[in-house]
Amino acid sequence: MLQLSYAPLWATLNDTGMKKIDLIGIVSNSVLRKIENEDPVSLKVIGQLCEGLGVPVERVIEFRDV
């Protein structure tokens, strides 16, 4: 079974010197809470993150075997 992970997003933020709070300009507080809790979000939100950070989708999410 595959599980969604935002580990690449946290690595991307770390690489760029950004913090989670910097994502508030890209997504809402409630969406950021979902991401922090590893809850799924819409593809629209993933697209907003990719565009806002200027990175491809693999720098935001990945699927892991569990």
mmCIF file of the N, C-alpha and C atoms, coordinates in Angstrom:
data_MODEL
# 
_entry.id   MODEL 
# 
loop_
_atom_site.group_PDB 
_atom_site.id 
_atom_site.type_symbol 
_atom_site.label_atom_id 
_atom_site.label_alt_id 
_atom_site.label_comp_id 
_atom_site.label_asym_id 
_atom_site.label_entity_id 
_atom_site.label_seq_id 
_atom_site.pdbx_PDB_ins_code 
_atom_site.Cartn_x 
_atom_site.Cartn_y 
_atom_site.Cartn_z 
_atom_site.occupancy 
_atom_site.B_iso_or_equiv 
_atom_site.pdbx_formal_charge 
_atom_site.auth_seq_id 
_atom_site.auth_comp_id 
_atom_site.auth_asym_id 
_atom_site.auth_atom_id 
_atom_site.pdbx_PDB_model_num 
ATOM 1   N N  . MET A 1 1  ? 0.843  -1.183 0.000  1.00 0.00 ? 1  MET A N  1 
ATOM 2   C CA . MET A 1 1  ? 0.000  0.000  0.000  1.00 0.00 ? 1  MET A CA 1 
ATOM 3   C C  . MET A 1 1  ? 0.889  1.247  0.000  1.00 0.00 ? 1  MET A C  1 
ATOM 4   N N  . LEU A 1 2  ? 0.470  2.263  -0.721 1.00 0.00 ? 2  LEU A N  1 
ATOM 5   C CA . LEU A 1 2  ? 1.228  3.510  -0.795 1.00 0.00 ? 2  LEU A CA 1 
ATOM 6   C C  . LEU A 1 2  ? 0.613  4.560  0.115  1.00 0.00 ? 2  LEU A C  1 
ATOM 7   N N  . GLN A 1 3  ? 1.480  5.365  0.716  1.00 0.00 ? 3  GLN A N  1 
ATOM 8   C CA . GLN A 1 3  ? 1.029  6.445  1.590  1.00 0.00 ? 3  GLN A CA 1 
ATOM 9   C C  . GLN A 1 3  ? 1.673  7.745  1.135  1.00 0.00 ? 3  GLN A C  1 
ATOM 10  N N  . LEU A 1 4  ? 0.876  8.805  1.118  1.00 0.00 ? 4  LEU A N  1 
ATOM 11  C CA . LEU A 1 4  ? 1.354  10.126 0.748  1.00 0.00 ? 4  LEU A CA 1 
ATOM 12  C C  . LEU A 1 4  ? 2.303  10.660 1.809  1.00 0.00 ? 4  LEU A C  1 
ATOM 13  N N  . SER A 1 5  ? 3.398  11.285 1.367  1.00 0.00 ? 5  SER A N  1 
ATOM 14  C CA . SER A 1 5  ? 4.348  11.900 2.291  1.00 0.00 ? 5  SER A CA 1 
ATOM 15  C C  . SER A 1 5  ? 4.742  13.275 1.763  1.00 0.00 ? 5  SER A C  1 
ATOM 16  N N  . TYR A 1 6  ? 4.845  14.224 2.683  1.00 0.00 ? 6  TYR A N  1 
ATOM 17  C CA . TYR A 1 6  ? 5.292  15.574 2.346  1.00 0.00 ? 6  TYR A CA 1 
ATOM 18  C C  . TYR A 1 6  ? 6.767  15.771 2.695  1.00 0.00 ? 6  TYR A C  1 
ATOM 19  N N  . ALA A 1 7  ? 7.483  14.695 2.919  1.00 0.00 ? 7  ALA A N  1 
ATOM 20  C CA . ALA A 1 7  ? 8.908  14.789 3.260  1.00 0.00 ? 7  ALA A CA 1 
ATOM 21  C C  . ALA A 1 7  ? 9.693  15.616 2.239  1.00 0.00 ? 7  ALA A C  1 
ATOM 22  N N  . PRO A 1 8  ? 9.422  15.459 0.937  1.00 0.00 ? 8  PRO A N  1 
ATOM 23  C CA . PRO A 1 8  ? 10.159 16.292 -0.021 1.00 0.00 ? 8  PRO A CA 1 
ATOM 24  C C  . PRO A 1 8  ? 9.887  17.795 0.167  1.00 0.00 ? 8  PRO A C  1 
ATOM 25  N N  . LEU A 1 9  ? 8.681  18.145 0.592  1.00 0.00 ? 9  LEU A N  1 
ATOM 26  C CA . LEU A 1 9  ? 8.356  19.555 0.839  1.00 0.00 ? 9  LEU A CA 1 
ATOM 27  C C  . LEU A 1 9  ? 9.212  20.108 1.967  1.00 0.00 ? 9  LEU A C  1 
ATOM 28  N N  . TRP A 1 10 ? 9.326  19.354 3.061  1.00 0.00 ? 10 TRP A N  1 
ATOM 29  C CA . TRP A 1 10 ? 10.121 19.827 4.202  1.00 0.00 ? 10 TRP A CA 1 
ATOM 30  C C  . TRP A 1 10 ? 11.600 19.929 3.804  1.00 0.00 ? 10 TRP A C  1 
ATOM 31  N N  . ALA A 1 11 ? 12.076 19.001 2.982  1.00 0.00 ? 11 ALA A N  1 
ATOM 32  C CA . ALA A 1 11 ? 13.460 19.054 2.503  1.00 0.00 ? 11 ALA A CA 1 
ATOM 33  C C  . ALA A 1 11 ? 13.659 20.268 1.596  1.00 0.00 ? 11 ALA A C  1 
ATOM 34  N N  . THR A 1 12 ? 12.676 20.550 0.752  1.00 0.00 ? 12 THR A N  1 
ATOM 35  C CA . THR A 1 12 ? 12.753 21.715 -0.136 1.00 0.00 ? 12 THR A CA 1 
ATOM 36  C C  . THR A 1 12 ? 12.811 23.000 0.677  1.00 0.00 ? 12 THR A C  1 
ATOM 37  N N  . LEU A 1 13 ? 11.963 23.093 1.698  1.00 0.00 ? 13 LEU A N  1 
ATOM 38  C CA . LEU A 1 13 ? 11.988 24.281 2.551  1.00 0.00 ? 13 LEU A CA 1 
ATOM 39  C C  . LEU A 1 13 ? 13.347 24.422 3.224  1.00 0.00 ? 13 LEU A C  1 
ATOM 40  N N  . ASN A 1 14 ? 13.874 23.335 3.726  1.00 0.00 ? 14 ASN A N  1 
ATOM 41  C CA . ASN A 1 14 ? 15.172 23.344 4.388  1.00 0.00 ? 14 ASN A CA 1 
ATOM 42  C C  . ASN A 1 14 ? 16.276 23.792 3.418  1.00 0.00 ? 14 ASN A C  1 
ATOM 43  N N  . ASP A 1 15 ? 16.234 23.260 2.203  1.00 0.00 ? 15 ASP A N  1 
ATOM 44  C CA . ASP A 1 15 ? 17.243 23.601 1.198  1.00 0.00 ? 15 ASP A CA 1 
ATOM 45  C C  . ASP A 1 15 ? 17.224 25.079 0.825  1.00 0.00 ? 15 ASP A C  1 
ATOM 46  N N  . THR A 1 16 ? 16.039 25.684 0.865  1.00 0.00 ? 16 THR A N  1 
ATOM 47  C CA . THR A 1 16 ? 15.906 27.085 0.467  1.00 0.00 ? 16 THR A CA 1 
ATOM 48  C C  . THR A 1 16 ? 15.949 28.052 1.652  1.00 0.00 ? 16 THR A C  1 
ATOM 49  N N  . GLY A 1 17 ? 16.068 27.519 2.859  1.00 0.00 ? 17 GLY A N  1 
ATOM 50  C CA . GLY A 1 17 ? 16.109 28.369 4.049  1.00 0.00 ? 17 GLY A CA 1 
ATOM 51  C C  . GLY A 1 17 ? 14.752 28.918 4.451  1.00 0.00 ? 17 GLY A C  1 
ATOM 52  N N  . MET A 1 18 ? 13.702 28.330 3.895  1.00 0.00 ? 18 MET A N  1 
ATOM 53  C CA . MET A 1 18 ? 12.353 28.771 4.252  1.00 0.00 ? 18 MET A CA 1 
ATOM 54  C C  . MET A 1 18 ? 11.853 27.987 5.459  1.00 0.00 ? 18 MET A C  1 
ATOM 55  N N  . LYS A 1 19 ? 10.800 28.516 6.073  1.00 0.00 ? 19 LYS A N  1 
ATOM 56  C CA . LYS A 1 19 ? 10.153 27.858 7.196  1.00 0.00 ? 19 LYS A CA 1 
ATOM 57  C C  . LYS A 1 19 ? 8.701  27.566 6.823  1.00 0.00 ? 19 LYS A C  1 
ATOM 58  N N  . LYS A 1 20 ? 8.065  26.692 7.598  1.00 0.00 ? 20 LYS A N  1 
ATOM 59  C CA . LYS A 1 20 ? 6.667  26.343 7.335  1.00 0.00 ? 20 LYS A CA 1 
ATOM 60  C C  . LYS A 1 20 ? 5.796  27.588 7.259  1.00 0.00 ? 20 LYS A C  1 
ATOM 61  N N  . ILE A 1 21 ? 6.038  28.545 8.118  1.00 0.00 ? 21 ILE A N  1 
ATOM 62  C CA . ILE A 1 21 ? 5.226  29.760 8.159  1.00 0.00 ? 21 ILE A CA 1 
ATOM 63  C C  . ILE A 1 21 ? 5.286  30.516 6.839  1.00 0.00 ? 21 ILE A C  1 
ATOM 64  N N  . ASP A 1 22 ? 6.363  30.341 6.076  1.00 0.00 ? 22 ASP A N  1 
ATOM 65  C CA . ASP A 1 22 ? 6.494  30.999 4.778  1.00 0.00 ? 22 ASP A CA 1 
ATOM 66  C C  . ASP A 1 22 ? 5.499  30.460 3.757  1.00 0.00 ? 22 ASP A C  1 
ATOM 67  N N  . LEU A 1 23 ? 4.931  29.298 4.015  1.00 0.00 ? 23 LEU A N  1 
ATOM 68  C CA . LEU A 1 23 ? 3.953  28.720 3.104  1.00 0.00 ? 23 LEU A CA 1 
ATOM 69  C C  . LEU A 1 23 ? 2.595  29.407 3.192  1.00 0.00 ? 23 LEU A C  1 
ATOM 70  N N  . ILE A 1 24 ? 2.380  30.203 4.245  1.00 0.00 ? 24 ILE A N  1 
ATOM 71  C CA . ILE A 1 24 ? 1.097  30.881 4.424  1.00 0.00 ? 24 ILE A CA 1 
ATOM 72  C C  . ILE A 1 24 ? 0.791  31.804 3.246  1.00 0.00 ? 24 ILE A C  1 
ATOM 73  N N  . GLY A 1 25 ? 1.784  32.349 2.601  1.00 0.00 ? 25 GLY A N  1 
ATOM 74  C CA . GLY A 1 25 ? 1.543  33.166 1.419  1.00 0.00 ? 25 GLY A CA 1 
ATOM 75  C C  . GLY A 1 25 ? 1.111  32.353 0.213  1.00 0.00 ? 25 GLY A C  1 
ATOM 76  N N  . ILE A 1 26 ? 1.293  31.041 0.286  1.00 0.00 ? 26 ILE A N  1 
ATOM 77  C CA . ILE A 1 26 ? 0.969  30.157 -0.836 1.00 0.00 ? 26 ILE A CA 1 
ATOM 78  C C  . ILE A 1 26 ? -0.336 29.404 -0.574 1.00 0.00 ? 26 ILE A C  1 
ATOM 79  N N  . VAL A 1 27 ? -0.517 28.910 0.648  1.00 0.00 ? 27 VAL A N  1 
ATOM 80  C CA . VAL A 1 27 ? -1.715 28.168 1.032  1.00 0.00 ? 27 VAL A CA 1 
ATOM 81  C C  . VAL A 1 27 ? -2.278 28.747 2.328  1.00 0.00 ? 27 VAL A C  1 
ATOM 82  N N  . SER A 1 28 ? -3.497 28.376 2.650  1.00 0.00 ? 28 SER A N  1 
ATOM 83  C CA . SER A 1 28 ? -4.140 28.873 3.866  1.00 0.00 ? 28 SER A CA 1 
ATOM 84  C C  . SER A 1 28 ? -3.623 28.148 5.113  1.00 0.00 ? 28 SER A C  1 
ATOM 85  N N  . ASN A 1 29 ? -3.939 28.706 6.269  1.00 0.00 ? 29 ASN A N  1 
ATOM 86  C CA . ASN A 1 29 ? -3.574 28.084 7.547  1.00 0.00 ? 29 ASN A CA 1 
ATOM 87  C C  . ASN A 1 29 ? -4.143 26.682 7.665  1.00 0.00 ? 29 ASN A C  1 
ATOM 88  N N  . SER A 1 30 ? -5.419 26.517 7.271  1.00 0.00 ? 30 SER A N  1 
ATOM 89  C CA . SER A 1 30 ? -6.056 25.208 7.409  1.00 0.00 ? 30 SER A CA 1 
ATOM 90  C C  . SER A 1 30 ? -5.397 24.170 6.499  1.00 0.00 ? 30 SER A C  1 
ATOM 91  N N  . VAL A 1 31 ? -5.005 24.565 5.311  1.00 0.00 ? 31 VAL A N  1 
ATOM 92  C CA . VAL A 1 31 ? -4.310 23.648 4.403  1.00 0.00 ? 31 VAL A CA 1 
ATOM 93  C C  . VAL A 1 31 ? -2.939 23.309 4.962  1.00 0.00 ? 31 VAL A C  1 
ATOM 94  N N  . LEU A 1 32 ? -2.255 24.286 5.504  1.00 0.00 ? 32 LEU A N  1 
ATOM 95  C CA . LEU A 1 32 ? -0.938 24.029 6.096  1.00 0.00 ? 32 LEU A CA 1 
ATOM 96  C C  . LEU A 1 32 ? -1.056 23.037 7.257  1.00 0.00 ? 32 LEU A C  1 
ATOM 97  N N  . ARG A 1 33 ? -2.101 23.147 8.054  1.00 0.00 ? 33 ARG A N  1 
ATOM 98  C CA . ARG A 1 33 ? -2.316 22.187 9.146  1.00 0.00 ? 33 ARG A CA 1 
ATOM 99  C C  . ARG A 1 33 ? -2.518 20.776 8.601  1.00 0.00 ? 33 ARG A C  1 
ATOM 100 N N  . LYS A 1 34 ? -3.273 20.657 7.513  1.00 0.00 ? 34 LYS A N  1 
ATOM 101 C CA . LYS A 1 34 ? -3.470 19.341 6.893  1.00 0.00 ? 34 LYS A CA 1 
ATOM 102 C C  . LYS A 1 34 ? -2.128 18.760 6.453  1.00 0.00 ? 34 LYS A C  1 
ATOM 103 N N  . ILE A 1 35 ? -1.322 19.582 5.831  1.00 0.00 ? 35 ILE A N  1 
ATOM 104 C CA . ILE A 1 35 ? -0.014 19.127 5.347  1.00 0.00 ? 35 ILE A CA 1 
ATOM 105 C C  . ILE A 1 35 ? 0.863  18.712 6.525  1.00 0.00 ? 35 ILE A C  1 
ATOM 106 N N  . GLU A 1 36 ? 0.869  19.506 7.585  1.00 0.00 ? 36 GLU A N  1 
ATOM 107 C CA . GLU A 1 36 ? 1.665  19.174 8.770  1.00 0.00 ? 36 GLU A CA 1 
ATOM 108 C C  . GLU A 1 36 ? 1.237  17.847 9.385  1.00 0.00 ? 36 GLU A C  1 
ATOM 109 N N  . ASN A 1 37 ? -0.052 17.523 9.277  1.00 0.00 ? 37 ASN A N  1 
ATOM 110 C CA . ASN A 1 37 ? -0.590 16.278 9.829  1.00 0.00 ? 37 ASN A CA 1 
ATOM 111 C C  . ASN A 1 37 ? -0.518 15.119 8.840  1.00 0.00 ? 37 ASN A C  1 
ATOM 112 N N  . GLU A 1 38 ? 0.133  15.347 7.691  1.00 0.00 ? 38 GLU A N  1 
ATOM 113 C CA . GLU A 1 38 ? 0.264  14.325 6.643  1.00 0.00 ? 38 GLU A CA 1 
ATOM 114 C C  . GLU A 1 38 ? -1.090 13.911 6.079  1.00 0.00 ? 38 GLU A C  1 
ATOM 115 N N  . ASP A 1 39 ? -2.084 14.810 6.134  1.00 0.00 ? 39 ASP A N  1 
ATOM 116 C CA . ASP A 1 39 ? -3.394 14.549 5.539  1.00 0.00 ? 39 ASP A CA 1 
ATOM 117 C C  . ASP A 1 39 ? -3.347 14.901 4.058  1.00 0.00 ? 39 ASP A C  1 
ATOM 118 N N  . PRO A 1 40 ? -4.144 14.238 3.246  1.00 0.00 ? 40 PRO A N  1 
ATOM 119 C CA . PRO A 1 40 ? -4.132 14.549 1.815  1.00 0.00 ? 40 PRO A CA 1 
ATOM 120 C C  . PRO A 1 40 ? -4.761 15.916 1.533  1.00 0.00 ? 40 PRO A C  1 
ATOM 121 N N  . VAL A 1 41 ? -4.271 16.572 0.504  1.00 0.00 ? 41 VAL A N  1 
ATOM 122 C CA . VAL A 1 41 ? -4.828 17.834 0.015  1.00 0.00 ? 41 VAL A CA 1 
ATOM 123 C C  . VAL A 1 41 ? -5.096 17.662 -1.479 1.00 0.00 ? 41 VAL A C  1 
ATOM 124 N N  . SER A 1 42 ? -5.804 18.596 -2.049 1.00 0.00 ? 42 SER A N  1 
ATOM 125 C CA . SER A 1 42 ? -6.175 18.490 -3.459 1.00 0.00 ? 42 SER A CA 1 
ATOM 126 C C  . SER A 1 42 ? -4.955 18.693 -4.370 1.00 0.00 ? 42 SER A C  1 
ATOM 127 N N  . LEU A 1 43 ? -5.093 18.215 -5.587 1.00 0.00 ? 43 LEU A N  1 
ATOM 128 C CA . LEU A 1 43 ? -4.038 18.439 -6.574 1.00 0.00 ? 43 LEU A CA 1 
ATOM 129 C C  . LEU A 1 43 ? -3.880 19.919 -6.879 1.00 0.00 ? 43 LEU A C  1 
ATOM 130 N N  . LYS A 1 44 ? -4.948 20.675 -6.738 1.00 0.00 ? 44 LYS A N  1 
ATOM 131 C CA . LYS A 1 44 ? -4.871 22.125 -6.929 1.00 0.00 ? 44 LYS A CA 1 
ATOM 132 C C  . LYS A 1 44 ? -3.887 22.729 -5.919 1.00 0.00 ? 44 LYS A C  1 
ATOM 133 N N  . VAL A 1 45 ? -3.970 22.292 -4.679 1.00 0.00 ? 45 VAL A N  1 
ATOM 134 C CA . VAL A 1 45 ? -3.063 22.780 -3.630 1.00 0.00 ? 45 VAL A CA 1 
ATOM 135 C C  . VAL A 1 45 ? -1.626 22.365 -3.938 1.00 0.00 ? 45 VAL A C  1 
ATOM 136 N N  . ILE A 1 46 ? -1.435 21.122 -4.379 1.00 0.00 ? 46 ILE A N  1 
ATOM 137 C CA . ILE A 1 46 ? -0.097 20.659 -4.744 1.00 0.00 ? 46 ILE A CA 1 
ATOM 138 C C  . ILE A 1 46 ? 0.454  21.539 -5.863 1.00 0.00 ? 46 ILE A C  1 
ATOM 139 N N  . GLY A 1 47 ? -0.386 21.854 -6.835 1.00 0.00 ? 47 GLY A N  1 
ATOM 140 C CA . GLY A 1 47 ? 0.017  22.740 -7.926 1.00 0.00 ? 47 GLY A CA 1 
ATOM 141 C C  . GLY A 1 47 ? 0.387  24.129 -7.428 1.00 0.00 ? 47 GLY A C  1 
ATOM 142 N N  . GLN A 1 48 ? -0.370 24.658 -6.470 1.00 0.00 ? 48 GLN A N  1 
ATOM 143 C CA . GLN A 1 48 ? -0.066 25.970 -5.897 1.00 0.00 ? 48 GLN A CA 1 
ATOM 144 C C  . GLN A 1 48 ? 1.286  25.946 -5.189 1.00 0.00 ? 48 GLN A C  1 
ATOM 145 N N  . LEU A 1 49 ? 1.552  24.871 -4.476 1.00 0.00 ? 49 LEU A N  1 
ATOM 146 C CA . LEU A 1 49 ? 2.847  24.743 -3.792 1.00 0.00 ? 49 LEU A CA 1 
ATOM 147 C C  . LEU A 1 49 ? 3.985  24.687 -4.806 1.00 0.00 ? 49 LEU A C  1 
ATOM 148 N N  . CYS A 1 50 ? 3.810  23.886 -5.850 1.00 0.00 ? 50 CYS A N  1 
ATOM 149 C CA . CYS A 1 50 ? 4.846  23.772 -6.875 1.00 0.00 ? 50 CYS A CA 1 
ATOM 150 C C  . CYS A 1 50 ? 5.112  25.120 -7.531 1.00 0.00 ? 50 CYS A C  1 
ATOM 151 N N  . GLU A 1 51 ? 4.046  25.807 -7.895 1.00 0.00 ? 51 GLU A N  1 
ATOM 152 C CA . GLU A 1 51 ? 4.187  27.110 -8.543 1.00 0.00 ? 51 GLU A CA 1 
ATOM 153 C C  . GLU A 1 51 ? 4.792  28.137 -7.591 1.00 0.00 ? 51 GLU A C  1 
ATOM 154 N N  . GLY A 1 52 ? 4.283  28.174 -6.375 1.00 0.00 ? 52 GLY A N  1 
ATOM 155 C CA . GLY A 1 52 ? 4.759  29.152 -5.398 1.00 0.00 ? 52 GLY A CA 1 
ATOM 156 C C  . GLY A 1 52 ? 6.220  28.966 -5.019 1.00 0.00 ? 52 GLY A C  1 
ATOM 157 N N  . LEU A 1 53 ? 6.664  27.712 -4.981 1.00 0.00 ? 53 LEU A N  1 
ATOM 158 C CA . LEU A 1 53 ? 8.049  27.418 -4.619 1.00 0.00 ? 53 LEU A CA 1 
ATOM 159 C C  . LEU A 1 53 ? 8.952  27.308 -5.850 1.00 0.00 ? 53 LEU A C  1 
ATOM 160 N N  . GLY A 1 54 ? 8.335  27.241 -7.034 1.00 0.00 ? 54 GLY A N  1 
ATOM 161 C CA . GLY A 1 54 ? 9.109  27.120 -8.266 1.00 0.00 ? 54 GLY A CA 1 
ATOM 162 C C  . GLY A 1 54 ? 9.821  25.787 -8.406 1.00 0.00 ? 54 GLY A C  1 
ATOM 163 N N  . VAL A 1 55 ? 9.127  24.715 -7.979 1.00 0.00 ? 55 VAL A N  1 
ATOM 164 C CA . VAL A 1 55 ? 9.731  23.382 -8.002 1.00 0.00 ? 55 VAL A CA 1 
ATOM 165 C C  . VAL A 1 55 ? 8.766  22.382 -8.649 1.00 0.00 ? 55 VAL A C  1 
ATOM 166 N N  . PRO A 1 56 ? 9.293  21.254 -9.145 1.00 0.00 ? 56 PRO A N  1 
ATOM 167 C CA . PRO A 1 56 ? 8.416  20.206 -9.668 1.00 0.00 ? 56 PRO A CA 1 
ATOM 168 C C  . PRO A 1 56 ? 7.741  19.440 -8.534 1.00 0.00 ? 56 PRO A C  1 
ATOM 169 N N  . VAL A 1 57 ? 6.718  18.692 -8.886 1.00 0.00 ? 57 VAL A N  1 
ATOM 170 C CA . VAL A 1 57 ? 5.898  17.986 -7.898 1.00 0.00 ? 57 VAL A CA 1 
ATOM 171 C C  . VAL A 1 57 ? 6.717  17.040 -7.018 1.00 0.00 ? 57 VAL A C  1 
ATOM 172 N N  . GLU A 1 58 ? 7.764  16.434 -7.554 1.00 0.00 ? 58 GLU A N  1 
ATOM 173 C CA . GLU A 1 58 ? 8.561  15.500 -6.743 1.00 0.00 ? 58 GLU A CA 1 
ATOM 174 C C  . GLU A 1 58 ? 9.354  16.194 -5.638 1.00 0.00 ? 58 GLU A C  1 
ATOM 175 N N  . ARG A 1 59 ? 9.391  17.522 -5.653 1.00 0.00 ? 59 ARG A N  1 
ATOM 176 C CA . ARG A 1 59 ? 10.023 18.272 -4.558 1.00 0.00 ? 59 ARG A CA 1 
ATOM 177 C C  . ARG A 1 59 ? 9.002  18.680 -3.499 1.00 0.00 ? 59 ARG A C  1 
ATOM 178 N N  . VAL A 1 60 ? 7.739  18.219 -3.686 1.00 0.00 ? 60 VAL A N  1 
ATOM 179 C CA . VAL A 1 60 ? 6.659  18.566 -2.750 1.00 0.00 ? 60 VAL A CA 1 
ATOM 180 C C  . VAL A 1 60 ? 6.068  17.312 -2.105 1.00 0.00 ? 60 VAL A C  1 
ATOM 181 N N  . ILE A 1 61 ? 5.791  16.284 -2.902 1.00 0.00 ? 61 ILE A N  1 
ATOM 182 C CA . ILE A 1 61 ? 5.185  15.064 -2.358 1.00 0.00 ? 61 ILE A CA 1 
ATOM 183 C C  . ILE A 1 61 ? 5.888  13.828 -2.913 1.00 0.00 ? 61 ILE A C  1 
ATOM 184 N N  . GLU A 1 62 ? 5.657  12.724 -2.215 1.00 0.00 ? 62 GLU A N  1 
ATOM 185 C CA . GLU A 1 62 ? 6.077  11.425 -2.708 1.00 0.00 ? 62 GLU A CA 1 
ATOM 186 C C  . GLU A 1 62 ? 5.136  10.384 -2.121 1.00 0.00 ? 62 GLU A C  1 
ATOM 187 N N  . PHE A 1 63 ? 5.145  9.208  -2.710 1.00 0.00 ? 63 PHE A N  1 
ATOM 188 C CA . PHE A 1 63 ? 4.376  8.097  -2.173 1.00 0.00 ? 63 PHE A CA 1 
ATOM 189 C C  . PHE A 1 63 ? 5.348  7.049  -1.675 1.00 0.00 ? 63 PHE A C  1 
ATOM 190 N N  . ARG A 1 64 ? 5.097  6.574  -0.467 1.00 0.00 ? 64 ARG A N  1 
ATOM 191 C CA . ARG A 1 64 ? 5.965  5.564  0.161  1.00 0.00 ? 64 ARG A CA 1 
ATOM 192 C C  . ARG A 1 64 ? 5.193  4.289  0.406  1.00 0.00 ? 64 ARG A C  1 
ATOM 193 N N  . ASP A 1 65 ? 5.883  3.164  0.289  1.00 0.00 ? 65 ASP A N  1 
ATOM 194 C CA . ASP A 1 65 ? 5.288  1.884  0.653  1.00 0.00 ? 65 ASP A CA 1 
ATOM 195 C C  . ASP A 1 65 ? 5.169  1.793  2.169  1.00 0.00 ? 65 ASP A C  1 
ATOM 196 N N  . VAL A 1 66 ? 4.024  1.299  2.625  1.00 0.00 ? 66 VAL A N  1 
ATOM 197 C CA . VAL A 1 66 ? 3.849  1.077  4.077  1.00 0.00 ? 66 VAL A CA 1 
ATOM 198 C C  . VAL A 1 66 ? 3.482  -0.359 4.341  1.00 0.00 ? 66 VAL A C  1 
# 
